[in-house]
Amino acid sequence: MTDPYYSDEFVTLWHGDWRELIASDFRADLILTDPPYGETSLAWDRWPDGWPTLAARHADAMWCFGSMRMFLDRRDEFVAWKLSQDVVWEKHNGSGFHADRFRRVHEHAAHWYQGDWSEVRHEAPTTSDATARTVRSKRRPAHAGNIERTPYVSHDGGPRLMTSVLYAPSMHGAAINETEKPASLLEPLIAYGCPPGGVVLDLFAGSCSTGVAAKRTGRRAVLFEKREAQCELAARRLAQDALDFGEAVG
């Protein structure tokens, strides 16, 4: 393996196709990645056939961004994985390729795992922005299925479980990658699936937001990106330690 394109205490960025560079025995605590969806004619938007199966060798859990169309079209390539849940990223703006459909201002991130769920890290995601309130006791309505017990406990006015819809402004006007995700969106996903001090693997690193989010949350990141021009921009971002790199979008 050649020398990394960029490296610091927390982040290592490799330039090239991860399938050719990654060590066969490399293991991460979590994969967090945003692959090309393969939904446009753009040169960079090419789905790498079979990558989910190959990725299963390197971690037991994975957050993967994608559209509903992508996951349905490529469902046979995720047979090595079990789906635990999905979350929705709500943006403040979005793209619309068709004039006769709803303008899409969201993307999905699906959480996949292998093996026994009890052995997979899944830290209860909480938010601390709750305010004191009065709670009146009420009877739980009938439910069609069993609601499992959880180690999470909510106190009046205290932390609450995060919802499955995560709002974060898109990187419009400040992005260094066509599909750049804000680091603030990735932080709770990393905290959920990777232990403190653990390793996050991004197979399609792009702007390296995964590296920024990993550093913020006290994790390490190993990143792969094929396009050298993208590596150059991302390396500058990482070298500058720009943890708030353009995310204050109105």
Secondary structure, DSSP 8 states (H G I E B T S, - for coil): ----SEE-SSEEEEES-HHHHS-TT---SEEEE------SS-TT----TTHHHHHTTT-SEEEEEE-HHHHHHTGGGGTTSEEEEEEEEEEEEEE-S-TTS--EEEEEEEEEE-S-GGGS-----EES---------------SS-----S----TTS-EE--SEEE----TTT-SSTT---HHHHHHHHHHHS-TT-EEEESS-TT-HHHHHHHHTT-EEEEEES-HHHHHHHHHHHHTT-TTTT----
